Amino acid sequence: MKYSREAKEHQEKIAEVQQALTGNSKAEEQVRNAYLQREMETLRQVIPDFADPEKAQNLRNNMFKVSQETYGFDPQEISAITDSRVLRVLHDAMQFRAAQGGKEQAIKKAKAKPRRTVKPGAKKTSSNRDSQAKARSNLKRSGSIQDAMSLILEGN
């Protein structure tokens, strides 16, 4: 009988401890949910795209992709992040990677086709050169002032 009574008391104590643990876990869950809400609100203020559900989903997917492919994170590790500061750093890293990719493409594009510089002044055409040569030959042949004037005017 003594054993039965002690076993019963022991079972009651175990039940009380489990009940206390359940109560603590509920309280901890409420505290955790409140913390997550605060962090999400902070994230929405800092990164406005998180406020729009459609943009937020695309942003999350891109962040998951960058964190896995570039930095080697597991999906479970990323899913476990609750601090908005860590997500902000990841977002900045994602934007930096995107900017660097665009910069590399721009450099490749610039190196591929060098621009031809344009010299100041009017472009001289072959007909202009031909008329100058003709005026020069006329001046040499005749030596007249009229031919000299036409050569000068053709040069401008």
Backbone torsions as a table, in degrees:
resi	resn	phi	psi	omega
1	MET	NA	-38.4	178.6
2	LYS	-61.6	-42.3	179.1
3	TYR	-62.8	-43.4	-179.5
4	SER	-62.2	-44.0	-179.6
5	ARG	-63.8	-43.2	-179.9
6	GLU	-68.8	-37.2	177.6
7	ALA	-64.9	-40.6	179.0
8	LYS	-64.9	-43.6	178.5
9	GLU	-63.5	-39.9	178.8
10	HIS	-63.7	-42.9	177.7
11	GLN	-62.8	-39.6	178.3
12	GLU	-64.8	-40.8	179.1
13	LYS	-65.6	-40.4	178.0
14	ILE	-63.0	-40.8	178.8
15	ALA	-63.6	-41.9	178.7
16	GLU	-63.1	-43.1	-180.0
17	VAL	-63.7	-43.8	179.1
18	GLN	-63.7	-38.6	178.6
19	GLN	-66.1	-40.8	178.4
20	ALA	-64.8	-41.2	178.2
21	LEU	-64.1	-40.6	177.9
22	THR	-62.9	-42.4	177.6
23	GLY	-63.1	-41.3	178.6
24	ASN	-66.7	-40.5	-178.3
25	SER	-67.5	-34.7	176.2
26	LYS	-65.8	-41.8	178.2
27	ALA	-65.6	-41.8	177.9
28	GLU	-63.5	-39.0	178.8
29	GLU	-64.7	-39.7	178.1
30	GLN	-65.5	-42.0	178.5
31	VAL	-63.8	-42.7	179.9
32	ARG	-63.5	-43.7	178.8
33	ASN	-62.6	-40.6	177.6
34	ALA	-63.9	-41.1	178.5
35	TYR	-62.9	-45.0	179.3
36	LEU	-61.7	-39.0	178.1
37	GLN	-63.7	-43.9	178.6
38	ARG	-62.5	-44.4	-179.0
39	GLU	-65.6	-38.8	178.7
40	MET	-66.2	-39.1	177.4
41	GLU	-64.9	-41.9	176.6
42	THR	-60.9	-43.0	-179.8
43	LEU	-64.3	-38.7	178.2
44	ARG	-65.0	-34.4	179.7
45	GLN	-73.3	-39.1	-176.7
46	VAL	-79.6	-40.7	179.5
47	ILE	-119.7	96.2	-174.2
48	PRO	-59.8	-23.4	179.2
49	ASP	-62.8	-23.3	178.1
50	PHE	-72.7	-16.3	179.1
51	ALA	-75.9	-30.6	178.6
52	ASP	-88.8	119.8	-175.3
53	PRO	-58.3	-39.2	-178.5
54	GLU	-68.9	-46.5	178.8
55	LYS	-66.2	-36.0	-179.6
56	ALA	-62.8	-41.1	180.0
57	GLN	-64.3	-44.4	177.8
58	ASN	-63.1	-41.7	179.7
59	LEU	-63.7	-44.3	177.4
60	ARG	-59.9	-45.3	179.6
61	ASN	-60.2	-43.4	178.4
62	ASN	-64.7	-40.3	179.0
63	MET	-65.1	-41.4	176.6
64	PHE	-60.8	-44.4	-177.3
65	LYS	-62.8	-47.7	-179.6
66	VAL	-64.8	-42.9	-178.4
67	SER	-65.0	-34.4	179.5
68	GLN	-77.9	-50.3	-173.6
69	GLU	-74.5	-41.8	-174.6
70	THR	-87.7	-43.7	-172.6
71	TYR	-106.9	-6.7	174.5
72	GLY	75.6	26.2	176.9
73	PHE	-77.1	148.0	172.4
74	ASP	-82.7	152.8	177.7
75	PRO	-59.4	-33.2	178.8
76	GLN	-66.3	-37.0	178.9
77	GLU	-65.5	-43.2	-179.9
78	ILE	-68.4	-39.0	-179.8
79	SER	-65.9	-26.1	-177.8
80	ALA	-82.1	-7.0	-178.7
81	ILE	-71.6	127.4	179.2
82	THR	-120.6	-10.8	-177.2
83	ASP	-88.4	125.6	-177.6
84	SER	-66.5	-26.1	-179.9
85	ARG	-65.3	-39.7	179.0
86	VAL	-65.2	-41.1	179.0
87	LEU	-67.1	-34.0	176.5
88	ARG	-65.7	-41.4	178.0
89	VAL	-63.1	-44.0	178.4
90	LEU	-62.7	-40.1	177.8
91	HIS	-63.4	-44.0	178.2
92	ASP	-63.3	-40.5	178.3
93	ALA	-63.3	-39.9	178.9
94	MET	-63.4	-44.8	179.6
95	GLN	-65.8	-38.8	178.6
96	PHE	-62.8	-43.7	178.9
97	ARG	-61.8	-41.8	179.6
98	ALA	-65.1	-41.4	179.4
99	ALA	-66.5	-40.9	178.9
100	GLN	-64.0	-39.8	177.6
101	GLY	-62.5	-42.6	177.4
102	GLY	-65.9	-36.2	179.9
103	LYS	-67.1	-43.2	179.0
104	GLU	-62.6	-40.4	178.8
105	GLN	-65.6	-39.3	179.5
106	ALA	-66.0	-38.8	178.8
107	ILE	-66.2	-42.9	177.9
108	LYS	-61.5	-42.4	-179.1
109	LYS	-64.9	-41.2	-179.5
110	ALA	-67.2	-37.5	179.4
111	LYS	-73.6	-28.2	-176.9
112	ALA	-67.2	-41.9	-177.0
113	LYS	-126.5	94.0	177.5
114	PRO	-69.7	141.4	-179.0
115	ARG	-78.7	143.2	176.9
116	ARG	-90.7	126.8	-179.5
117	THR	-80.2	146.8	-179.8
118	VAL	-104.8	126.6	-180.0
119	LYS	-79.9	146.9	-179.6
120	PRO	-69.3	153.8	178.3
121	GLY	105.2	172.2	-178.0
122	ALA	-76.8	142.6	178.8
123	LYS	-76.8	130.6	-179.3
124	LYS	-90.3	129.4	-179.9
125	THR	-96.3	166.3	-179.7
126	SER	-66.1	-33.7	178.3
127	SER	-66.3	-33.9	177.4
128	ASN	-66.3	-41.8	178.8
129	ARG	-66.4	-39.8	179.2
130	ASP	-63.5	-41.9	-179.2
131	SER	-68.9	-33.0	176.5
132	GLN	-67.7	-41.6	178.9
133	ALA	-63.2	-39.3	179.1
134	LYS	-64.8	-42.6	179.4
135	ALA	-65.5	-37.5	178.9
136	ARG	-64.7	-44.3	179.8
137	SER	-65.6	-37.0	176.4
138	ASN	-63.1	-40.3	179.9
139	LEU	-65.3	-41.4	-179.9
140	LYS	-65.2	-40.0	-177.3
141	ARG	-71.3	-47.7	-173.2
142	SER	-95.1	-38.2	-177.7
143	GLY	73.7	14.6	-176.6
144	SER	-82.7	158.5	178.9
145	ILE	-68.4	-34.5	178.8
146	GLN	-60.2	-43.9	179.8
147	ASP	-67.3	-37.5	177.0
148	ALA	-63.2	-42.1	179.3
149	MET	-65.4	-40.8	180.0
150	SER	-66.5	-34.4	177.0
151	LEU	-65.2	-43.3	178.7
152	ILE	-63.7	-42.8	179.9
153	LEU	-68.8	-34.3	178.1
154	GLU	-67.3	-32.2	-179.9
155	GLY	-66.9	-27.2	-179.5
156	ASN	-91.1	NA	NA
